[in-house]
Amino acid sequence: MGAHYLATGFGWNLIRDIQAQFQYAFMQHAYTAGAIVAIVAGVVGYFVVLRSLSFAGHALSHIGFAGATGAVALGVNPIYGLLVFMVGGAVGMGALGKRIYGRDVVIGIVLAWMLGLGVLFLSLYSGYATEAYALLFGEILGISQTDVIVTLVAGVVTLAAIAIMFRPLLFASVDSDVAEARGVPVRLISILFMVVLAISVSEAVQVVGVLLIFALLVTPPAIAERLTARPGMAIVLSVLLALLFTWVGLFVSFYLPYPVSFFITTLAFVTYLVVRSWIYLRQRFTKLSPATV
Amino acid sequence: MINNQVGERIITGTKEKQPRELTVSLQDAAVQLENHQIWNNADINVEQGEFIAVVGPNGSGKSTLFRVLLGMQTLRQGQVRVLGETPRRGNQAIGYVPQRRSFDTDVPIRGRDLVMLGLEGLNWGFALPGPAQHRRQQLVEETLTAVEATAYADRPIGKLSGGEQQRLVLAQALISKPRLLLLDEPLANLDLRNQIAIPQLVARLARANAATVLLVTHDINPLLPVVDRVIYIAKGKMVIGKPEEVITTSTLSRLYDAPVQVVKDINGRLFVVGLEQETAHPHEHDEH
């Protein structure tokens, strides 16, 4: 919870710093789990932005929150509640297919209620504050070895699913009418992708929590898309950015007494601003340059 | 019945003597959507290699006709055959360009990638570099050259103009060498220059690939130089014939059951007068 402020101070020899951090098992787990989550979020996030599912992804994490808090209220491991509710929500939204456009009002209403349910479940159980905090904001520094293994397995499954679906998924995301006419099972892919999203969101919740999912799932691919139109390149860039934000955020939080997720999200946000400003300025100045007239 | 007069005409004498294979054939076909008869008694035969314009007011069922041919809509009555078989989804021999508002400006895909999807978007997995992929990339390059889109094929597709996007989606439909091309209002939102250039491009490429073309449009005039016959759909009836036979005062008045007049200007362009009430359909109709 929060960050650990340790006596071993920061020095400019970064290698030595990293070695010092790696002395601690919890840091090793944090870097590993963080890396897996970042890679998955970078890949899945690319399609989330492409399919305009950012809001649906957000809603899923709130639905998961209700599931997780409900699970704890029942005395069960929250991750199960998280997954069950999320997969249920995912199938429901996936089945809507293209009709999800313009449904943001309905989704918003449902997710608001989910948060309300979550608050109810929280109140049913006192001494609950730390669990709630972890679910909402992430608890990357409290990850055990088992958690790392589970995250790894979920990550491999998710990436394998995306790899198998890759071309039809891209086709259906960019051009669903033509894809459908050509025989791509658009509806099935929509549902499968939402389920994949549910699994990746439930992983990412560990790192940045329910409320800050966008930092890893949306911001890195959004930045990548501004820089390149080639799908392969955009995904690679998205993954690298997500990794960068996660690891640097983690590294910095070791020395400062503020939550990890704050650093991760701030890094993401600042990078986004910088990239967009740079693109804007570049466009303005190439217009002024006589060579392009 | 108008259908019998025009639909049964045999195309004789001009080019080949033996009848060409029928690409599309409708017999006494009818379609119903939500208890609403869209069209009925449709008897249409399209021969291989023909360039057919599909014309009619909004809501008359032009897009529905395409959906029937693509196997996405079943007939209430009658028979339909496409390329000699019952229509089915995912027929690789049909190239389809749906009615489209333009791509979102933010869509981060290159035209080149879009065309490549037309070739391999159906295969599972992702493409690994190698000789097969190289050949596919060459085919994409050739198709892009054929539609004259090489100059902007690597820019994000959302940032291109209507005419440029239209050439790219055409390339996507053409790359799998279809025998039947279904183009749903490809000329909407295009400037006049492209409204004339695109049909000529389509006609040229279709001839080169021995493909049949059905093109839905609101304005027949840019197509007059390249079109063989016209399918006119209005008020639940469907007629096929040469433009000078179908787009006439007598034929259209009978179709619409209203005093409609066809006026020809000195350049040979056709204008239909008296349809103000017919075309006042809201644009949100699914069937066109």
Interface residues (C-beta under 8 A of the other chain):
Chain A: L50 A163 I164 M165 F166 R167 P168 L170 F171 V174 D175 D177 V178 A179 E180 A181 R182 G183 V184 E225 T228 A229 R230 P231 A234
Chain B: L70 M72 R89 G90 N91 Q92 I94 Y96 V97 P98 R100 D106 V107 P108 I109 R110 D113 L114 L117 G118 E120 G121 L122 N123 W124 G125 F126 A127 D154 R155 P156 I157 V169 Q172 A173
